[in-house]
Amino acid sequence: MYIPSSKNRSICFYCQDFQKEEKDYPLRKGKYSAEGLVHRCIWHAKFQCSECNNFFHFSFLYWCPTTNKVVCGKCNKPTFYPVKFWNKTYAYAFECDDCNQTHYDLLYTEYMGNHPWQVNKGKLFNEENSLNSIINTRFPWDPIWKPAKERKGIEITIEEALKIENLVHSVWKEMGNVNLHSEILQDDQVDLSETKTRWEKTSQNWLKNLDNIEEDKGDASREFIIDPALWKQLGDIKGLAILDAGCGNGYLSRLLAKKGANVVGIDFSRHFIGFCKKKEKEKPLGCNYYKGSLTDMSFIESETFDIVVSNVVMVDVQDYQRAFDEINRVLKSKGRFVWSNLHPIFGSFNQYFYRLPFDTPRNEERLFSMIDRYFDSGAILVSWGNIKPIWQFHRTLQEYTQALNKAGFLIREIIEPKPSIEDIRKHPRAIAFDADRIPFFIIYDCVKA
């Protein structure tokens, strides 16, 4: 497998990083690589443990000046020491059995100026237990870099140390078709009126994007992945009262009505509701549409509907707990809430499908799915194509499950839909080697407890 590196492979991977922080840090040649992708100089390669004689990555060993031993993290288990230095947020701390002092890994030791090659290179080269690198060379330490004076990094909390950059977001910014206009914010940091205003501004673009789609069909994801599983889950709906919560352009409402349901659609975009009413007037199906928010459906009486359906809507709802509460209220006793959403793991903006080459039309050339910072739930401002920036909300499976339980729902079943073989045959560019590999969407079938 080949994964491109943005770094110069003739230069040490770590030296390049450290020179960004230390202008006088030398760039050494990368003579060693564990995987053929990242090349490292002898300072930043592997060294032999004095206890077990095995070789380990340089940041997993410490040096004891008293005994001149170099000991690995397997022979002496380290603890996590949160400290900010260079572009790192922690070091490994070792309690030495020989001198009863605390030592740090060779990476942090080099930063402080206490690396064995910085202290006394000539003496150490000839002594027993010297720092033996995986590559044999007569003068392994040249060129030497050392700070002007001994120093330490900035001590921080473990929580701060763990809060590193979301690497998936950095890839999105560099290569993705989705534009991220903010960092992840807590829900209450986003003004509710702003979320509605932004949706109103871009709802007409959504309608334009659907102009070329056949009558009463959603986009490819809905048509070939979500909707077939949704219909199977709903079963016979003839004569049932159904609320399409967040109906958008109303395609699902119209399909529900064609299957014999009595349908009400609600959405807070006047453009969407205007479009839905226009379609109803052109081809009456008995659907009623209302402009309103899922978080306040006070104009609807309690226990009105047999089923509430919501199709990829909660990702756009800021106060999802209140929306669940309201949906529970308008459902009849033992009524069902069947809703789809972006998969919290594989469909979120903390996930990226890495492909090589980047512009290949063959989805099987996607190498893997990158996932990072899954627990960082909250709001992020995103845009793609002609869609203007809108706020979308990422929540974990646990957060959704707890909110449903708090609202009075029990989860009957969770479905992770994937396309059929026949649909893959007909639409290879859209879905082959794509949603049949990982679930981009999830469907929750819930019942009012």
C-alpha positions in Angstrom: 0.0 0.0 0.0 1.3 3.4 -0.9 0.3 6.5 1.0 1.8 9.8 -0.1 3.8 12.0 2.3 3.8 15.7 2.2 7.3 15.8 3.6 10.6 15.6 1.8 11.6 11.9 2.0 15.3 12.6 1.7 15.1 14.6 4.9 14.2 13.2 8.4 10.5 13.3 9.1 11.1 14.6 12.7 13.9 17.0 11.9 11.5 18.8 9.5 8.9 19.1 12.2 11.4 20.3 14.8 12.9 22.9 12.5 9.5 24.6 12.3 9.8 25.2 16.1 13.6 25.6 16.3 14.9 27.7 13.4 18.5 26.6 14.0 17.6 22.9 14.1 19.6 20.9 11.5 17.9 18.9 8.8 19.5 15.5 8.7 19.1 12.8 6.0 16.5 10.2 6.6 18.4 6.9 6.5 16.0 4.7 8.2 12.3 3.8 7.6 10.1 1.2 9.4 7.4 1.2 6.7 9.1 2.8 3.6 7.0 6.0 3.9 8.5 8.0 6.8 12.3 8.4 6.7 14.2 9.2 9.9 17.7 10.2 10.8 19.8 8.2 13.3 18.7 10.5 16.1 15.1 9.7 15.5 15.3 6.0 14.5 15.4 3.0 16.8 17.8 2.3 19.7 18.7 -0.8 21.6 17.5 -1.4 25.1 20.2 -2.2 27.6 17.9 -4.6 29.5 16.2 -6.8 26.8 18.5 -5.9 23.8 15.5 -5.2 21.5 15.3 -2.1 19.4 12.5 0.5 20.0 11.4 3.8 18.6 13.5 6.6 20.2 10.5 8.1 22.0 9.9 4.8 23.9 13.2 4.7 25.7 14.9 6.7 28.4 18.6 7.2 29.3 19.9 7.0 32.9 23.0 9.2 33.3 24.0 7.3 36.5 24.2 3.8 35.0 24.5 4.9 31.3 21.7 2.4 30.6 19.1 3.0 27.8 15.9 1.3 28.9 12.7 0.7 26.9 9.1 1.2 27.9 8.5 -2.6 28.0 11.2 -3.2 30.6 10.1 -0.2 32.6 6.5 0.9 32.0 6.2 4.7 31.6 3.4 7.1 32.8 1.8 9.9 30.8 3.4 13.3 31.5 1.4 16.2 30.0 3.8 18.8 28.8 3.8 21.1 25.8 7.0 21.2 23.8 7.7 21.6 20.1 4.6 20.3 18.4 3.9 17.7 21.2 1.6 17.7 24.2 3.1 14.9 26.3 6.2 12.9 27.2 6.7 9.5 28.7 7.9 9.6 32.3 9.9 6.7 33.7 10.7 6.0 37.4 14.2 4.6 37.2 14.8 1.4 39.3 18.5 2.0 39.4 18.8 5.6 40.6 15.2 6.3 41.9 15.0 9.4 39.7 12.4 10.3 37.1 13.7 10.2 33.5 11.9 11.1 30.3 11.9 9.6 26.8 14.6 10.5 24.3 12.4 12.9 22.4 11.6 15.2 25.4 15.2 14.7 26.7 16.5 16.1 23.4 14.2 19.1 23.7 15.5 19.8 27.2 19.2 19.3 26.1 19.8 16.2 28.2 20.0 13.6 25.4 23.1 11.3 25.8 24.6 12.5 22.5 24.1 16.1 23.6 25.8 15.5 27.0 29.1 13.7 26.1 29.2 12.1 22.7 32.9 10.9 22.8 32.7 9.2 26.1 29.4 7.5 25.4 30.6 6.1 22.0 33.1 3.9 23.7 31.4 3.1 27.0 29.4 -0.1 27.8 25.6 0.3 27.3 26.2 3.2 24.9 23.2 4.5 22.8 23.3 1.9 20.0 21.2 2.9 17.0 19.7 0.5 14.5 22.1 1.8 11.9 25.8 1.3 12.5 27.9 4.4 11.7 31.1 5.8 13.1 29.8 9.2 14.1 26.0 8.7 14.6 25.5 12.0 16.5 26.6 14.5 13.8 25.3 17.2 13.4 24.5 17.9 17.0 21.8 20.3 18.0 21.4 21.5 21.6 19.3 24.4 23.1 21.3 27.4 24.3 20.5 26.4 27.9 18.7 23.5 29.7 14.9 24.0 29.7 11.6 22.3 30.3 8.3 22.4 28.4 5.1 23.9 29.7 3.2 21.6 32.1 -0.5 21.3 31.1 -3.4 19.1 32.2 -4.0 15.7 30.7 -7.3 17.0 29.2 -5.4 19.8 27.4 -2.8 17.3 26.2 -5.4 15.0 24.7 -7.2 17.9 22.9 -5.1 17.6 19.7 -6.2 18.9 16.3 -8.8 16.8 14.5 -6.7 15.3 11.7 -9.7 14.5 9.5 -10.7 18.2 9.6 -7.2 19.2 8.4 -7.5 16.7 5.5 -11.0 18.1 4.6 -9.5 21.6 4.5 -6.7 20.5 2.3 -8.3 18.0 0.0 -12.1 17.7 0.6 -15.0 18.9 -1.4 -16.6 20.0 1.8 -15.6 23.3 3.2 -15.4 23.8 7.0 -16.0 27.3 8.1 -15.6 26.8 11.9 -14.2 24.6 14.6 -16.5 22.4 16.5 -18.6 24.5 18.9 -20.9 23.5 21.7 -24.6 23.6 20.7 -25.3 26.6 22.9 -22.6 28.6 21.3 -24.7 28.8 18.1 -27.6 31.1 17.9 -30.8 29.2 17.0 -32.1 32.1 14.8 -28.8 31.9 12.8 -29.2 28.2 12.0 -32.7 28.9 10.6 -31.6 32.0 8.7 -28.7 30.0 7.0 -31.0 27.2 6.1 -33.5 29.7 4.6 -30.7 31.2 2.5 -29.7 27.9 1.0 -33.0 26.0 0.8 -33.6 27.4 -2.7 -30.2 25.9 -3.8 -31.3 22.5 -2.4 -34.5 22.7 -4.5 -32.4 23.6 -7.6 -30.2 20.6 -7.0 -33.3 18.4 -7.0 -34.7 19.8 -10.3 -33.2 17.1 -12.4 -34.2 14.3 -10.1 -37.1 12.2 -11.2 -40.5 13.0 -9.6 -40.8 12.1 -5.9 -37.3 10.7 -5.4 -34.6 12.0 -3.1 -30.9 12.2 -3.9 -28.9 9.1 -4.7 -28.2 8.4 -1.0 -31.8 8.5 -0.1 -33.0 6.7 -3.2 -30.5 3.8 -3.2 -29.4 3.5 0.5 -31.8 5.0 3.0 -35.3 4.7 1.5 -35.4 1.0 0.6 -34.5 0.2 4.2 -37.0 2.8 5.5 -39.9 1.3 3.5 -39.0 -2.2 4.7 -39.0 -1.0 8.3 -42.3 1.0 8.0 -44.3 -1.9 6.5 -48.0 -1.4 5.7 -48.9 2.2 6.4 -52.3 2.4 4.7 -54.7 4.5 6.7 -52.1 5.6 9.3 -51.6 9.2 10.4 -47.9 10.0 9.7 -45.9 13.1 10.4 -43.0 13.8 8.1 -40.8 15.7 10.5 -38.4 18.0 8.6 -40.1 17.3 5.2 -37.8 19.4 3.1 -39.1 19.4 -0.5 -41.8 16.9 0.5 -40.8 13.9 -1.7 -41.1 11.5 1.2 -44.5 13.0 2.2 -45.8 12.4 -1.3 -44.6 8.8 -1.4 -46.1 8.1 2.0 -49.4 9.5 0.8 -49.3 7.4 -2.4 -48.9 4.3 -0.1 -52.2 5.3 1.6 -51.1 7.3 4.7 -52.6 10.5 5.9 -49.6 12.8 5.9 -48.7 16.0 7.5 -45.3 17.6 6.7 -43.5 20.2 8.7 -40.4 22.2 8.0 -39.0 25.6 9.2 -38.0 26.7 5.7 -40.7 28.8 3.9 -39.1 27.9 0.6 -39.5 24.2 1.2 -43.1 24.5 2.5 -44.0 26.8 -0.4 -42.6 24.2 -2.8 -44.5 21.4 -1.0 -47.8 23.3 -1.2 -47.3 24.1 -4.8 -46.8 20.3 -5.6 -49.9 19.4 -3.6 -51.9 21.9 -5.5 -50.7 20.6 -8.8 -51.3 16.9 -7.9 -53.5 16.6 -4.8 -52.6 13.7 -2.5 -54.2 15.0 0.7 -50.9 16.1 2.3 -51.0 19.1 4.7 -47.9 21.2 5.1 -46.9 23.6 7.9 -44.0 25.9 8.4 -42.7 25.3 11.9 -39.9 23.9 14.1 -39.7 20.3 15.4 -38.8 21.9 18.7 -42.2 23.6 19.0 -45.1 21.9 17.4 -47.7 23.4 19.8 -50.1 23.9 16.9 -50.4 20.0 16.7 -52.5 18.3 19.4 -50.9 15.6 21.6 -51.2 11.9 20.5 -52.1 12.8 16.9 -49.9 10.4 14.8 -49.4 6.7 14.5 -45.9 7.2 13.1 -43.4 10.1 12.9 -40.8 9.8 10.1 -37.8 12.0 9.9 -35.3 11.5 7.1 -31.7 12.8 7.7 -33.0 15.8 9.6 -31.6 15.6 13.2 -28.1 16.4 11.9 -29.5 19.9 11.2 -31.5 20.3 14.5 -29.8 22.2 17.2 -32.0 21.3 20.2 -32.5 17.6 19.4 -33.6 16.8 22.9 -36.5 19.2 22.7 -37.3 17.8 19.2 -37.4 14.3 20.6 -39.7 15.5 23.4 -42.1 17.1 21.0 -42.2 14.1 18.6 -43.0 11.9 21.6 -45.8 14.2 22.6 -47.5 14.2 19.2 -47.3 10.4 18.9 -50.1 8.2 20.0 -49.6 5.6 22.7 -47.1 3.0 21.5 -46.6 5.1 18.3 -43.4 4.7 16.3 -40.6 7.1 15.6 -38.6 5.9 12.6 -35.8 8.3 11.6 -32.6 8.2 9.6 -29.5 10.3 10.1 -25.9 10.5 9.1 -24.1 7.7 10.9 -22.4 9.2 14.0 -19.2 7.4 13.2 -18.9 6.9 9.4 -21.1 9.6 8.2 -19.9 12.5 10.3 -17.5 15.3 9.5 -15.0 13.5 11.8 -14.6 10.9 9.0 -12.9 11.0 5.6 -12.7 8.4 2.9 -9.1 8.6 1.7 -8.6 7.8 -2.0 -5.5 7.5 -4.2 -5.3 9.0 -6.7 -7.6 11.7 -5.3 -9.4 12.2 -8.6 -10.0 8.6 -9.5 -13.6 7.6 -10.5 -13.1 4.1 -9.2 -14.3 3.9 -5.6 -12.4 0.8 -4.8 -9.2 2.9 -5.0 -10.3 4.5 -1.7 -7.7 3.1 0.7 -9.4 3.5 4.0 -11.7 5.5 6.1 -10.1 8.0 8.5 -11.9 8.7 11.7 -10.8 11.1 14.4 -12.1 13.0 17.5 -15.4 11.0 17.5 -16.3 12.3 21.0 -16.0 15.9 20.0 -19.8 16.4 19.5 -21.2 19.8 18.7 -21.9 22.2 15.8 -19.7 22.9 12.8 -20.4 25.4 9.9 -20.0 23.6 6.6 -20.7 24.1 2.9 -20.3 22.1 -0.3 -21.2 22.5 -3.9 -23.6 25.4 -4.3 -24.9 24.9 -0.7 -24.2 28.0 1.3 -22.7 27.5 4.8 -25.1 25.8 7.2 -24.7 24.6 10.8 -24.7 20.8 11.2 -24.5 18.9 14.5 -22.5 15.9 15.4 -23.6 13.7 18.3 -22.4 10.3 19.5 -24.5 7.2 19.5 -24.6 7.4 23.3 -25.9 11.0 23.3 -28.7 10.1 20.8 -29.6 7.0 22.8 -29.7 8.9 26.1 -31.8 11.7 24.6 -34.3 9.2 23.1 -34.6 7.5 26.5 -35.1 10.8 28.3 -37.9 11.7 25.8 -39.7 8.4 26.5 -38.6 6.2 23.6 -37.4 2.7 23.5 -35.2 1.7 20.5 -36.8 -1.3 18.8 -34.1 -1.8 16.2 -31.1 0.0 14.6 -30.5 -0.5 10.9 -27.3 0.4 9.0 -28.6 0.5 5.4 -26.6 -0.5 2.4 -27.5 -0.5 -1.3 -28.7 -3.6 -3.1 -26.7 -5.5 -5.7 -29.1 -4.5 -8.4 -28.8 -0.8 -7.6 -25.0 -1.1 -7.5 -25.1 -2.7 -11.0 -27.2 0.2 -12.3 -25.3 3.1 -10.5 -21.7 2.0 -10.1 -20.2 5.5 -9.9 -22.6 6.6 -7.2 -22.5 3.6 -4.8 -20.2 0.8 -5.9 -17.4 0.2 -3.4 -18.9 3.0 -1.3 -21.9 2.5 1.0 -21.5 -1.3 0.6 -18.2 -1.0 2.6 -19.2 1.2 5.5 -22.5 2.6 6.7 -22.8 6.3 6.0 -26.3 6.4 7.4 -28.2 4.9 10.3 -32.0 4.3 10.9 -33.5 4.2 14.4 -36.8 2.4 14.8 -38.2 3.7 18.2 -41.5 3.2 20.0 -43.2 5.5 22.5 -42.8 3.7 25.8 
